[in-house]
Amino acid sequence: MSKKIFISIATYNESENIEKLIRDIFSLNIEFLSIIIIDDNSPDGTGKIVENLKQEFPNLCLISRSGKLGYGSAHVAGFKKAMENQAEIVISMDADFSHDPKVIPKLIEAIGEGVDVAIGSRRVPGGEMVGWSLRRKFCSVGAMITSQIILGIKTHDLTSGFRAYNVEVLKKINIDDIKSDGYSFLEELIYQIEKNKFKIKEMPIVFYDRRLGHSKLSRKEIIKFFLTIIRIKFSKK
């Protein structure tokens, strides 16, 4: 499928993972594929590693930001950069290998078959989470059930950041209107996608907890996620 594909990856202190991830993605030899790294001024030199790799990979782009400005705003910056470059498919994924690059062709194929958004899902038959603590599993299930009950969201894995979008979805929604800057960005975006009646397909993946580096999912992010549910609920009214 000859479409311009851009992968958006938000990074903060991912020096142990980023070079291998970039090499693994480009080794898939997907035609017309580019990678956009949005780095929030990582103290561990993640941005510098990416900058050096740009000489080897012409389709690698680095957006360097002044500080830790948030996961959601990072992907908004990545999505907008992709659209400026006439992207037709935009993919978001994490930098810590919790999302297997080998799944990328399957997400692209789903978009090619007419799906508007393809989600790498841990919560459909065949999906799995490896290495998660009971606390993380409890928070994830709580987020899913709460969002489904209060907001009527039908997507099972609404917190999955491994997604492929037909670019027309991002144009229709107007991603600048999404107020969440942290991981609750994923929740608000999927709510808007369902509200606009786009076709979503959840595809089973095995999600591996990171082996290198440190998790960015803080207690503050969990609280913000549930506050976002309340904000969306009242804005509907």
C-alpha positions as a Python dict, from the first residue, in 0.01 Angstrom:
ca = {
    (1, 'M'): (0, 0, 0),
    (2, 'S'): (167, 320, -121),
    (3, 'K'): (63, 566, 147),
    (4, 'K'): (270, 817, 342),
    (5, 'I'): (298, 680, 695),
    (6, 'F'): (432, 869, 995),
    (7, 'I'): (502, 717, 1337),
    (8, 'S'): (481, 954, 1635),
    (9, 'I'): (688, 858, 1941),
    (10, 'A'): (698, 1075, 2254),
    (11, 'T'): (1018, 1040, 2458),
    (12, 'Y'): (1155, 1138, 2795),
    (13, 'N'): (1470, 961, 2917),
    (14, 'E'): (1459, 673, 2667),
    (15, 'S'): (1830, 661, 2581),
    (16, 'E'): (1840, 288, 2657),
    (17, 'N'): (1566, 209, 2408),
    (18, 'I'): (1542, 469, 2135),
    (19, 'E'): (1821, 370, 1894),
    (20, 'K'): (1720, 3, 1886),
    (21, 'L'): (1354, 98, 1842),
    (22, 'I'): (1429, 329, 1549),
    (23, 'R'): (1645, 63, 1382),
    (24, 'D'): (1383, -207, 1437),
    (25, 'I'): (1108, 8, 1283),
    (26, 'F'): (1309, 104, 974),
    (27, 'S'): (1421, -258, 932),
    (28, 'L'): (1058, -346, 856),
    (29, 'N'): (1123, -182, 516),
    (30, 'I'): (779, -23, 497),
    (31, 'E'): (756, 203, 193),
    (32, 'F'): (707, 578, 253),
    (33, 'L'): (745, 541, 631),
    (34, 'S'): (886, 822, 848),
    (35, 'I'): (941, 845, 1224),
    (36, 'I'): (884, 1160, 1431),
    (37, 'I'): (1044, 1165, 1776),
    (38, 'I'): (909, 1430, 2013),
    (39, 'D'): (1162, 1464, 2294),
    (40, 'D'): (1092, 1670, 2605),
    (41, 'N'): (1452, 1777, 2670),
    (42, 'S'): (1553, 1439, 2816),
    (43, 'P'): (1843, 1478, 3062),
    (44, 'D'): (1981, 1137, 2958),
    (45, 'G'): (2061, 1251, 2602),
    (46, 'T'): (1776, 1080, 2417),
    (47, 'G'): (1744, 1377, 2182),
    (48, 'K'): (2113, 1374, 2096),
    (49, 'I'): (2098, 1005, 2006),
    (50, 'V'): (1809, 1074, 1769),
    (51, 'E'): (1986, 1377, 1621),
    (52, 'N'): (2290, 1163, 1540),
    (53, 'L'): (2073, 893, 1379),
    (54, 'K'): (1917, 1148, 1141),
    (55, 'Q'): (2235, 1130, 931),
    (56, 'E'): (2174, 758, 875),
    (57, 'F'): (1795, 775, 839),
    (58, 'P'): (1669, 1064, 620),
    (59, 'N'): (1306, 985, 715),
    (60, 'L'): (1374, 1045, 1084),
    (61, 'C'): (1253, 1374, 1232),
    (62, 'L'): (1324, 1514, 1579),
    (63, 'I'): (1105, 1768, 1756),
    (64, 'S'): (1301, 1898, 2056),
    (65, 'R'): (1090, 2067, 2323),
    (66, 'S'): (1204, 2290, 2607),
    (67, 'G'): (1095, 2065, 2893),
    (68, 'K'): (859, 1795, 3014),
    (69, 'L'): (538, 1929, 2859),
    (70, 'G'): (329, 1611, 2862),
    (71, 'Y'): (254, 1296, 2667),
    (72, 'G'): (-62, 1428, 2505),
    (73, 'S'): (82, 1757, 2385),
    (74, 'A'): (384, 1566, 2249),
    (75, 'H'): (163, 1353, 2027),
    (76, 'V'): (-38, 1657, 1917),
    (77, 'A'): (293, 1809, 1801),
    (78, 'G'): (384, 1483, 1626),
    (79, 'F'): (45, 1449, 1457),
    (80, 'K'): (56, 1810, 1333),
    (81, 'K'): (405, 1762, 1193),
    (82, 'A'): (289, 1449, 1012),
    (83, 'M'): (-11, 1631, 865),
    (84, 'E'): (212, 1918, 751),
    (85, 'N'): (405, 1657, 554),
    (86, 'Q'): (93, 1515, 385),
    (87, 'A'): (67, 1204, 600),
    (88, 'E'): (-210, 961, 508),
    (89, 'I'): (-167, 727, 806),
    (90, 'V'): (-41, 838, 1148),
    (91, 'I'): (68, 583, 1409),
    (92, 'S'): (138, 648, 1776),
    (93, 'M'): (345, 412, 1989),
    (94, 'D'): (562, 409, 2302),
    (95, 'A'): (940, 412, 2306),
    (96, 'D'): (997, 141, 2567),
    (97, 'F'): (924, -172, 2354),
    (98, 'S'): (594, -235, 2530),
    (99, 'H'): (460, -201, 2175),
    (100, 'D'): (616, -456, 1941),
    (101, 'P'): (726, -291, 1612),
    (102, 'K'): (634, -613, 1427),
    (103, 'V'): (265, -524, 1482),
    (104, 'I'): (296, -202, 1279),
    (105, 'P'): (226, -367, 939),
    (106, 'K'): (-96, -519, 1077),
    (107, 'L'): (-220, -179, 1193),
    (108, 'I'): (-139, -30, 852),
    (109, 'E'): (-317, -316, 679),
    (110, 'A'): (-632, -254, 884),
    (111, 'I'): (-640, 112, 777),
    (112, 'G'): (-593, -2, 417),
    (113, 'E'): (-898, -225, 453),
    (114, 'G'): (-1120, 69, 544),
    (115, 'V'): (-1086, 99, 923),
    (116, 'D'): (-1055, 458, 1048),
    (117, 'V'): (-862, 375, 1367),
    (118, 'A'): (-677, 50, 1443),
    (119, 'I'): (-588, -6, 1808),
    (120, 'G'): (-332, -250, 1943),
    (121, 'S'): (-552, -383, 2221),
    (122, 'R'): (-470, -574, 2538),
    (123, 'R'): (-838, -625, 2620),
    (124, 'V'): (-980, -827, 2334),
    (125, 'P'): (-947, -1205, 2288),
    (126, 'G'): (-583, -1284, 2219),
    (127, 'G'): (-459, -967, 2391),
    (128, 'E'): (-232, -998, 2690),
    (129, 'M'): (-33, -793, 2944),
    (130, 'V'): (304, -931, 3053),
    (131, 'G'): (490, -804, 3359),
    (132, 'W'): (224, -575, 3504),
    (133, 'S'): (176, -539, 3878),
    (134, 'L'): (-165, -594, 4038),
    (135, 'R'): (-184, -217, 4101),
    (136, 'R'): (-145, -133, 3731),
    (137, 'K'): (-396, -399, 3629),
    (138, 'F'): (-646, -268, 3883),
    (139, 'C'): (-604, 94, 3765),
    (140, 'S'): (-638, -11, 3400),
    (141, 'V'): (-956, -212, 3461),
    (142, 'G'): (-1098, 70, 3674),
    (143, 'A'): (-1029, 325, 3400),
    (144, 'M'): (-1195, 107, 3138),
    (145, 'I'): (-1509, 33, 3340),
    (146, 'T'): (-1548, 391, 3464),
    (147, 'S'): (-1515, 536, 3114),
    (148, 'Q'): (-1758, 285, 2968),
    (149, 'I'): (-2020, 352, 3236),
    (150, 'I'): (-1992, 731, 3265),
    (151, 'L'): (-1901, 828, 2908),
    (152, 'G'): (-2048, 536, 2718),
    (153, 'I'): (-1717, 454, 2551),
    (154, 'K'): (-1736, 119, 2374),
    (155, 'T'): (-1365, 69, 2303),
    (156, 'H'): (-1224, -193, 2542),
    (157, 'D'): (-863, -73, 2558),
    (158, 'L'): (-910, 303, 2560),
    (159, 'T'): (-571, 361, 2728),
    (160, 'S'): (-369, 185, 2458),
    (161, 'G'): (-126, 427, 2296),
    (162, 'F'): (-50, 187, 2010),
    (163, 'R'): (-285, 316, 1740),
    (164, 'A'): (-299, 381, 1367),
    (165, 'Y'): (-520, 662, 1240),
    (166, 'N'): (-647, 747, 896),
    (167, 'V'): (-531, 1110, 886),
    (168, 'E'): (-885, 1225, 800),
    (169, 'V'): (-984, 1129, 1156),
    (170, 'L'): (-733, 1374, 1305),
    (171, 'K'): (-844, 1647, 1066),
    (172, 'K'): (-1211, 1598, 1150),
    (173, 'I'): (-1164, 1595, 1526),
    (174, 'N'): (-929, 1897, 1536),
    (175, 'I'): (-670, 1770, 1780),
    (176, 'D'): (-596, 2123, 1902),
    (177, 'D'): (-933, 2111, 2083),
    (178, 'I'): (-824, 1819, 2304),
    (179, 'K'): (-741, 1966, 2643),
    (180, 'S'): (-562, 1671, 2808),
    (181, 'D'): (-185, 1691, 2802),
    (182, 'G'): (-97, 1369, 2985),
    (183, 'Y'): (-198, 1006, 2928),
    (184, 'S'): (-563, 1104, 2963),
    (185, 'F'): (-513, 1242, 2610),
    (186, 'L'): (-572, 884, 2490),
    (187, 'E'): (-906, 868, 2670),
    (188, 'E'): (-1029, 1204, 2540),
    (189, 'L'): (-917, 1129, 2184),
    (190, 'I'): (-1096, 793, 2169),
    (191, 'Y'): (-1409, 959, 2312),
    (192, 'Q'): (-1402, 1213, 2029),
    (193, 'I'): (-1340, 939, 1772),
    (194, 'E'): (-1643, 741, 1891),
    (195, 'K'): (-1854, 1056, 1915),
    (196, 'N'): (-1781, 1124, 1546),
    (197, 'K'): (-1879, 764, 1461),
    (198, 'F'): (-1549, 661, 1305),
    (199, 'K'): (-1488, 292, 1247),
    (200, 'I'): (-1258, 145, 1514),
    (201, 'K'): (-1095, -197, 1511),
    (202, 'E'): (-921, -342, 1817),
    (203, 'M'): (-648, -586, 1726),
    (204, 'P'): (-500, -817, 1995),
    (205, 'I'): (-144, -750, 2104),
    (206, 'V'): (86, -878, 2375),
    (207, 'F'): (185, -576, 2583),
    (208, 'Y'): (524, -614, 2754),
    (209, 'D'): (603, -397, 3054),
    (210, 'R'): (922, -201, 2996),
    (211, 'R'): (1250, -376, 3067),
    (212, 'L'): (1479, -70, 3049),
    (213, 'G'): (1419, 279, 3188),
    (214, 'H'): (1144, 391, 3422),
    (215, 'S'): (766, 403, 3385),
    (216, 'K'): (615, 748, 3324),
    (217, 'L'): (274, 648, 3467),
    (218, 'S'): (263, 842, 3794),
    (219, 'R'): (-10, 871, 4055),
    (220, 'K'): (-70, 1224, 3925),
    (221, 'E'): (-142, 1087, 3576),
    (222, 'I'): (-391, 836, 3715),
    (223, 'I'): (-576, 1113, 3902),
    (224, 'K'): (-579, 1330, 3589),
    (225, 'F'): (-729, 1041, 3393),
    (226, 'F'): (-1032, 1018, 3622),
    (227, 'L'): (-1065, 1397, 3639),
    (228, 'T'): (-1080, 1399, 3260),
    (229, 'I'): (-1378, 1162, 3273),
    (230, 'I'): (-1560, 1410, 3498),
    (231, 'R'): (-1466, 1706, 3277),
    (232, 'I'): (-1589, 1535, 2961),
    (233, 'K'): (-1910, 1427, 3135),
    (234, 'F'): (-1997, 1781, 3241),
    (235, 'S'): (-1892, 1933, 2910),
    (236, 'K'): (-2142, 1700, 2741),
    (237, 'K'): (-2415, 1855, 2951),
}
